Amino acid sequence: MNYLDLPPKQGLYDPAHEHDACGVGFVANIKGRKSHAIVEQALQVLNNLNHRGACGCEVNTGDGAGILLQLPHEFLVAACRREQVSLPGPREYGVGMVYLPQNQSHRYKCEKLLEEIVANEGQTVLGWRTVPTHNFGLGNWARKNEPVVRQIFIGRNSKLTDDLAFERKLYVIRKLAERGIRYAGIKGGDRFYFPSLSYKTIIYKGMLLPGQVEPFYSDLADPELTSAIALVHSRFSTNTFPSWERAHPYRYIAHNGEINTLRGNINWMIARQSMLESDLFGPDIKKLFPIVNEDGSDSAMFDNVLELLVLGGRSLPHAMMMMIPEPWSGHESMSDEKKAFYEYHACFMEAWDGPASIAFTDGIQIGATLDRNGLRPSRYYVTKDDRVIMASEVGVLEIPAENVLQKGRLQPGRMFLIDTEQGRIVDDNEIKQKIATEQPYRLWLNQHLVVLEDLPDGPVKATDRKTIIERQQAFGYTFEDIRIVLLPMARDGVQPLGSMGTDTPLAVLSEKPQLLYNYFKQLFA
């Protein structure tokens, strides 16, 4: 059993094939005004997404649910005062939500190793707080695997004058701790996990049903706990195993859907790690490897990469455009600047493709986007009192009709974005055109892109026409392959297209000899 409590690969089950279909939503105040009402409304949205989540054979063990909030400074100051922990001002400390082993001695060793890592990275441990949790309503499986949830408070080194430099350092600390504790040989260290470590956001989540989140985390009921942004998620692990770690939200996203290109995405990220450089991270970049935690779900791995792109200096919308691009190559009305942006980034970031609705936030901006085909639903309301409610479906929060300013749905490939610092909803065309014109992408492509068609032709060996039929037969070509597929390609330069379906047996089930590539099929939902 690995650290996510998943069974090993066996029979027809392989953890690498895990996907899920869930409910996702958020409530945000456009002007950035924090209140406990936003938290309460988001929890109500979560409860109303209960049918989007799931449970196992135990009706009180959920597949996972949680909520992401802006860091509630006033609440944390008051809560830490009761623990004799003194906190500095906002942005001067980060908070880590930490899952720890139930065994006290194992937990102590994990905490001490984490404190050593924090000190080695030049930051200060201000103290710890045990998060009040109440598991009386949880099923046996959830309780059996329940971690001890604690908060670590990390003071910011005065040399880190830039806020994002501090966030990057917290990221480095988390990556070092996740890898170090897991491989330090600490018994019970496989239960160590960070739901969040940030100076901007905090996450309360677990192997819970939507209605169990607030009773389990009593912090969420405290009127002093306020936020202008609240992102919620109810997990339905369709053909997967639930765990405390795999509950959403993750550090930047909550996801409904699946990523079909995942294996290729992971392989490319592993392949490019040796070439990664960053002026912002400097030598710390090597401490982040592996970027992708392959024990996570497809959503978790997407979040791993998004986190690197954002902390590596790109804006959150910029990073989302890289990972989930619009269909751009044949788009007749798209501006040349946007086409150049997508073409340039396609050279070093492949699309994370599949039917998906993804809500994302960095604690300041919050938004959502659909895959290029729009195969997952998402709708939003904008109210006259500056709230935005977005969810997998309508009706997640009761809103008087006279208070509704605007209704809408997410469009395929389009981005819906709220910037709480600017206090407005930013139009898809505006944000993308701004990002696309920040750099001379078309000039860079013209100067540096190598087009295969422009390369000189290599020498062509004369074909032995006497043996061509024999060689075609040896390599498994049929009359239909030649006439329907190869001939149109050679004559007209078109894509190979035989039919919309095929009744030929799978290679693995065929009694005839097959070529190697016949054993491989494209993954798609």
C-alpha positions in Angstrom: 0.0 0.0 0.0 1.5 3.3 -1.0 1.2 6.6 0.9 -2.1 7.4 -0.8 -3.6 4.2 0.6 -4.2 2.9 -3.0 -3.8 -0.8 -3.7 -0.9 -1.8 -6.0 -1.3 -2.5 -9.7 -3.2 -5.8 -10.1 -5.4 -7.5 -12.6 -7.2 -4.9 -14.7 -6.5 -2.1 -12.1 -3.6 0.3 -12.5 -3.4 3.5 -10.4 -2.0 5.3 -13.4 -5.4 5.1 -15.1 -7.2 7.0 -12.3 -9.6 9.8 -13.3 -12.5 11.5 -11.6 -15.7 13.5 -12.3 -16.7 16.0 -9.7 -18.5 19.2 -8.7 -16.6 22.5 -8.6 -17.6 26.0 -7.7 -16.5 29.3 -6.2 -18.0 32.4 -4.6 -16.0 35.7 -4.8 -16.4 39.3 -4.1 -15.3 41.2 -7.1 -14.1 44.2 -5.1 -12.0 42.0 -2.8 -14.1 42.7 0.3 -13.5 39.9 2.8 -16.4 38.5 4.9 -17.4 35.4 6.7 -20.6 35.4 4.5 -18.4 34.5 1.5 -17.2 31.4 3.4 -20.7 30.5 4.5 -22.1 30.8 0.9 -19.2 28.7 -0.5 -19.9 26.0 2.0 -23.6 26.1 0.9 -22.5 25.8 -2.7 -20.4 22.8 -1.6 -23.4 21.2 0.1 -25.6 21.7 -2.9 -22.9 19.9 -5.0 -23.3 16.9 -2.8 -24.8 14.8 -5.7 -21.7 15.6 -7.7 -19.5 13.9 -5.1 -19.6 10.2 -4.0 -19.0 7.8 -1.2 -17.9 4.2 -1.0 -19.9 1.4 0.5 -19.8 3.4 3.8 -22.3 6.2 3.2 -20.4 8.4 5.6 -17.0 8.1 4.0 -16.7 10.6 1.1 -14.5 10.6 -1.9 -13.2 14.0 -0.9 -14.4 17.6 -0.4 -12.7 20.9 0.6 -12.5 24.6 0.4 -9.7 27.1 -0.5 -9.7 30.5 1.1 -7.6 33.6 1.3 -5.3 33.6 4.4 -7.6 34.8 7.2 -5.1 36.9 9.1 -7.3 38.2 11.9 -8.6 34.8 12.7 -5.2 33.2 12.7 -3.8 36.0 15.0 -6.5 35.3 17.5 -6.2 31.5 17.3 -2.4 31.6 17.7 -2.6 33.9 20.6 -4.4 31.1 22.5 -1.5 28.9 21.6 1.1 31.5 22.8 2.2 32.0 19.2 2.8 35.5 18.1 2.2 36.4 14.4 3.6 39.4 12.5 1.6 41.4 10.0 0.1 40.1 6.7 2.5 38.9 4.1 5.2 38.5 6.7 4.5 34.8 7.4 3.3 31.8 5.6 0.9 29.1 6.9 1.3 25.4 6.1 -1.7 23.0 6.5 0.1 19.8 7.2 -1.2 16.1 7.4 0.9 14.2 9.9 1.1 10.6 11.2 -1.3 9.7 14.1 1.6 8.2 16.1 3.0 10.9 18.3 6.7 9.9 18.1 6.5 9.6 14.3 4.8 12.9 14.1 7.5 14.6 16.3 10.2 13.3 13.9 8.4 14.7 10.9 7.9 18.1 12.5 11.6 18.3 13.6 12.8 17.5 10.1 10.5 20.1 8.6 11.7 22.7 11.1 15.3 21.8 10.1 14.5 22.4 6.4 12.8 25.7 7.2 15.9 26.9 9.1 18.3 25.6 6.4 16.3 27.7 3.9 16.8 30.9 6.0 13.3 31.2 7.4 11.9 31.0 10.9 9.4 28.7 12.5 7.1 30.9 14.5 5.2 28.0 16.0 2.6 25.3 15.5 -1.1 25.0 16.0 -3.2 21.8 16.1 -6.2 22.4 13.9 -9.4 21.5 15.8 -11.1 18.5 14.0 -14.1 16.4 14.9 -14.4 13.0 13.3 -17.5 11.8 15.0 -19.5 11.8 11.7 -16.9 10.1 9.6 -17.0 6.5 8.4 -14.5 3.8 9.6 -12.3 4.0 6.5 -12.0 7.8 6.6 -11.1 7.6 10.4 -8.7 4.7 9.9 -6.6 6.9 7.5 -7.3 10.2 9.1 -4.1 12.3 9.6 -3.4 14.7 12.4 -3.9 18.2 10.9 -1.6 20.9 12.1 -0.6 24.4 11.0 3.0 25.5 10.8 3.7 29.3 10.8 6.9 30.3 9.0 8.3 33.8 9.4 9.6 35.6 6.4 13.3 36.5 6.2 13.7 40.2 5.9 16.0 39.8 2.9 13.1 38.6 0.9 11.7 42.0 -0.1 9.5 40.7 -2.9 6.3 38.9 -1.8 6.6 36.3 -4.6 10.2 35.6 -3.6 8.8 34.5 -0.2 6.1 32.4 -1.9 8.8 30.7 -4.0 10.8 30.0 -0.9 7.8 28.4 0.8 7.4 26.3 -2.4 11.0 25.1 -2.1 10.5 24.3 1.6 7.4 22.2 0.8 9.1 20.3 -2.1 12.2 19.5 0.1 10.0 18.4 3.0 7.7 16.2 0.9 10.7 14.4 -0.6 12.9 14.5 2.5 10.4 13.2 5.0 9.2 10.5 2.7 12.7 9.1 2.1 14.2 9.8 5.5 13.0 6.4 6.7 10.7 7.9 9.3 8.1 5.4 10.2 4.7 6.9 9.4 6.3 9.5 7.2 4.2 8.3 4.3 1.3 10.1 6.0 3.1 13.5 5.6 1.4 15.8 3.1 0.9 19.6 2.6 -2.6 20.6 1.5 -1.2 24.1 1.3 1.8 26.2 2.2 1.4 29.9 1.3 1.3 33.4 2.6 -1.8 34.0 0.4 -4.1 31.0 0.6 -5.1 28.2 2.9 -7.0 24.9 2.2 -9.3 22.9 4.4 -10.0 19.5 2.8 -10.1 15.8 3.4 -11.7 12.4 2.7 -15.0 13.9 3.5 -18.5 14.4 2.1 -19.5 18.0 1.4 -21.7 18.2 4.5 -18.8 17.0 6.7 -16.3 19.7 5.8 -17.6 22.4 8.2 -18.4 20.0 11.1 -14.9 18.4 10.7 -13.0 21.8 10.6 -14.7 23.9 13.3 -12.4 26.8 12.2 -14.8 27.3 9.2 -17.7 28.2 11.5 -15.8 31.0 13.3 -17.2 34.5 12.3 -13.6 35.9 12.4 -12.6 33.6 9.5 -13.1 35.8 6.5 -12.2 35.8 2.8 -13.1 37.5 -0.5 -12.5 34.3 -2.4 -13.7 30.7 -1.6 -13.2 27.8 -4.0 -14.9 24.5 -3.2 -14.9 21.0 -4.7 -16.9 17.8 -4.2 -15.0 14.7 -5.6 -16.5 11.8 -7.5 -13.7 9.4 -8.1 -15.4 7.5 -10.8 -12.9 4.7 -11.2 -10.4 5.6 -8.6 -9.7 5.2 -4.9 -10.3 8.2 -2.6 -7.8 9.4 -0.1 -7.2 12.4 2.2 -4.5 13.7 -0.1 -6.5 13.5 -3.3 -9.3 15.6 -2.2 -9.6 19.0 -3.9 -8.9 21.9 -4.1 -5.2 21.7 -4.8 -2.9 24.7 -4.3 -4.0 26.5 -7.4 -6.9 24.6 -9.0 -10.1 22.5 -8.5 -10.9 20.3 -11.5 -13.9 18.6 -12.9 -13.0 16.2 -15.7 -10.0 14.3 -16.8 -6.8 14.8 -18.7 -6.4 12.3 -21.6 -2.9 13.3 -22.6 -1.6 12.8 -19.1 1.1 10.1 -19.8 2.7 12.3 -22.5 2.4 15.4 -20.3 4.3 13.7 -17.5 7.0 12.2 -19.7 7.6 15.6 -21.3 7.9 17.3 -17.9 10.4 14.7 -16.7 12.4 15.0 -19.9 12.7 18.8 -19.7 13.7 18.9 -16.0 17.4 18.7 -16.9 17.1 21.8 -19.0 15.1 24.0 -16.5 16.7 27.3 -15.5 15.2 30.3 -13.7 16.7 33.6 -12.7 14.0 33.8 -10.0 14.7 30.4 -8.5 18.4 30.4 -9.2 20.1 27.3 -7.7 16.9 26.5 -5.8 15.4 25.1 -9.1 17.2 21.8 -8.5 15.5 21.4 -5.1 12.1 21.2 -6.8 12.7 18.0 -8.7 10.7 16.0 -9.4 8.3 18.7 -10.4 5.4 16.2 -11.0 4.4 13.9 -8.1 3.3 10.8 -10.0 1.5 9.4 -6.9 -1.0 12.2 -7.4 -4.1 12.3 -9.5 -4.3 13.8 -13.0 -5.6 17.0 -11.3 -2.7 17.1 -8.8 -0.1 16.7 -11.6 -1.7 19.5 -13.5 -1.5 21.6 -10.4 2.2 20.7 -9.9 3.0 22.1 -13.4 0.8 25.2 -13.0 2.5 26.0 -9.7 5.9 25.9 -11.3 4.9 28.2 -14.2 3.2 30.8 -11.9 6.1 30.9 -9.4 8.5 30.9 -12.2 7.4 34.4 -13.2 4.3 34.0 -15.4 0.9 35.4 -14.4 -1.8 32.9 -13.6 -3.9 33.5 -16.8 -0.6 33.3 -18.8 0.1 29.8 -17.4 -3.4 28.6 -17.9 -3.2 29.7 -21.6 -0.1 27.7 -22.0 -1.5 24.5 -20.5 -5.0 24.7 -21.9 -4.7 26.6 -25.2 -7.6 27.5 -27.5 -7.8 25.8 -30.9 -5.7 28.3 -32.7 -4.0 26.9 -35.8 -7.1 27.1 -38.1 -8.9 30.0 -36.3 -9.7 32.5 -39.0 -10.8 35.4 -36.7 -8.1 35.1 -34.1 -5.6 37.9 -34.0 -2.1 37.2 -35.3 -0.6 38.1 -31.9 -2.7 35.4 -30.1 -1.8 32.8 -32.8 1.9 33.7 -32.4 1.6 33.3 -28.6 0.0 29.9 -28.8 2.4 28.7 -31.6 5.5 30.0 -29.6 4.4 28.2 -26.4 3.5 25.0 -28.2 7.2 24.6 -28.9 7.9 23.9 -25.2 4.6 23.2 -23.5 2.2 20.5 -24.8 -1.5 21.0 -24.3 -3.0 19.2 -21.2 -6.0 18.0 -23.2 -9.3 16.3 -22.2 -12.8 17.1 -21.1 -12.2 19.5 -18.2 -13.6 22.4 -16.3 -10.9 24.0 -14.2 -11.4 26.7 -11.6 -8.1 28.4 -10.6 -6.9 31.0 -8.1 -3.7 32.5 -6.7 -5.5 34.2 -3.8 -5.9 37.5 -5.7 -7.3 36.5 -9.1 -9.9 33.7 -9.5 -11.3 32.3 -12.6 -12.3 29.3 -14.6 -11.8 27.8 -18.1 -13.1 25.0 -20.2 -11.3 22.6 -22.5 -11.2 23.5 -26.2 -14.2 21.3 -26.9 -16.3 22.5 -24.0 -17.2 19.0 -22.8 -17.8 19.9 -19.2 -20.6 22.4 -18.0 -19.9 25.5 -16.0 -22.2 28.4 -15.3 -21.9 31.7 -13.4 -24.0 34.5 -11.9 -22.9 38.0 -11.3 -24.9 39.9 -8.6 -25.6 43.6 -8.1 -23.8 43.4 -4.7 -20.5 42.5 -6.5 -20.5 38.7 -6.0 -19.7 36.1 -8.6 -21.0 32.5 -8.1 -19.6 29.9 -10.6 -20.3 26.2 -10.4 -20.7 23.0 -12.4 -24.4 23.8 -12.7 -27.0 26.4 -11.9 -29.0 26.5 -8.6 -26.1 26.0 -6.2 -26.9 29.2 -4.3 -30.3 30.8 -3.9 -30.1 34.3 -5.3 -33.1 36.6 -5.6 -33.9 37.4 -9.2 -33.8 41.1 -8.6 -30.2 40.9 -7.4 -28.9 39.1 -10.6 -26.9 41.4 -12.8 -25.7 38.9 -15.3 -25.9 35.2 -16.1 -23.6 33.2 -18.4 -21.8 30.0 -19.1 -18.2 29.2 -19.8 -17.4 28.9 -23.5 -15.0 26.3 -24.9 -11.4 27.5 -24.6 -12.5 30.8 -23.1 -11.4 32.2 -19.8 -13.5 33.8 -17.1 -11.4 35.9 -14.7 -12.1 38.1 -11.7 -9.3 40.3 -10.4 -10.0 41.4 -6.8 -7.2 43.9 -6.8 -8.6 45.7 -9.9 -12.1 45.0 -8.6 -13.6 43.9 -11.9 -14.2 40.9 -14.2 -11.6 40.9 -17.0 -12.9 40.0 -20.4 -11.4 37.0 -22.2 -10.3 39.0 -25.2 -8.8 41.7 -23.1 -6.7 39.4 -20.8 -5.5 37.2 -23.7 -4.7 40.1 -26.1 -2.7 41.8 -23.3 -0.7 38.6 -22.5 -0.2 37.9 -26.2 1.3 41.3 -26.9 3.6 41.5 -23.9 6.4 39.9 -25.9 7.2 39.9 -29.7 6.3 36.3 -30.2 5.8 36.6 -33.9 9.3 38.1 -34.3 10.8 35.4 -32.2 9.1 32.7 -34.3 10.3 34.3 -37.5 13.8 34.5 -36.3 14.2 31.2 -34.5 11.6 28.7 -35.6 12.9 25.9 -37.9 10.2 24.7 -40.3 10.7 21.1 -41.4 9.3 21.9 -44.9 12.0 24.5 -45.4 14.8 22.1 -44.9 16.6 20.8 -48.0 15.6 17.4 -49.1 17.9 14.5 -48.3 19.1 12.0 -50.9 16.4 9.6 -51.9 17.4 6.0 -52.6 15.8 4.5 -55.7 12.9 2.2 -55.0 13.2 -1.4 -56.1 9.8 -1.7 -57.7 10.3 -5.4 -58.4 10.0 -6.3 -54.7 7.6 -3.6 -53.5 4.6 -5.9 -53.3 6.6 -8.4 -51.2 7.8 -5.7 -48.8 4.3 -4.2 -48.4 3.0 -7.7 -47.6 5.9 -8.2 -45.1 5.1 -5.0 -43.3 1.4 -5.8 -43.1 0.0 -3.4 -45.7 -3.4 -4.3 -47.2 -5.0 -3.3 -50.5 -7.3 -1.0 -48.5 -4.3 0.7 -46.8 -2.8 1.5 -50.2 -6.0 2.6 -51.9 -7.8 4.4 -49.1 -5.1 5.8 -46.9 -1.7 6.0 -48.6 -2.8 7.0 -52.2 -4.8 10.1 -51.1 -1.9 11.2 -48.8 0.7 10.9 -51.6 -1.5 12.3 -54.4 -3.4 15.1 -52.5 -1.3 15.8 -49.3 -4.3 15.1 -47.0 -4.5 13.6 -43.5 -4.7 9.8 -43.3 -8.4 9.0 -42.9 -9.9 5.6 -43.5 -13.2 5.7 -41.6 -14.9 7.0 -38.4 -14.8 3.5 -37.0 -13.2 0.1 -37.6 -14.3 -3.5 -37.2 -10.9 -5.0 -37.4 -9.8 -7.0 -34.3 -7.5 -5.4 -31.8 -3.9 -6.4 -32.5 -3.6 -8.1 -29.1 -6.6 -10.3 -30.0 -5.8 -10.9 -33.7 -4.5 -14.3 -34.9 -2.5 -12.7 -37.7 1.0 -11.2 -37.3 0.8 -7.5 -36.5 3.2 -4.6 -36.7 4.4 -3.0 -33.5 2.5 0.2 -33.9 -0.8 -1.6 -34.3 -0.7 -2.5 -30.6 -1.0 1.2 -29.6 -4.2 3.3 -29.6 -4.8 7.0 -28.9 -6.2 7.7 -25.5 -9.4 9.8 -25.6 -12.5 9.9 -23.3 
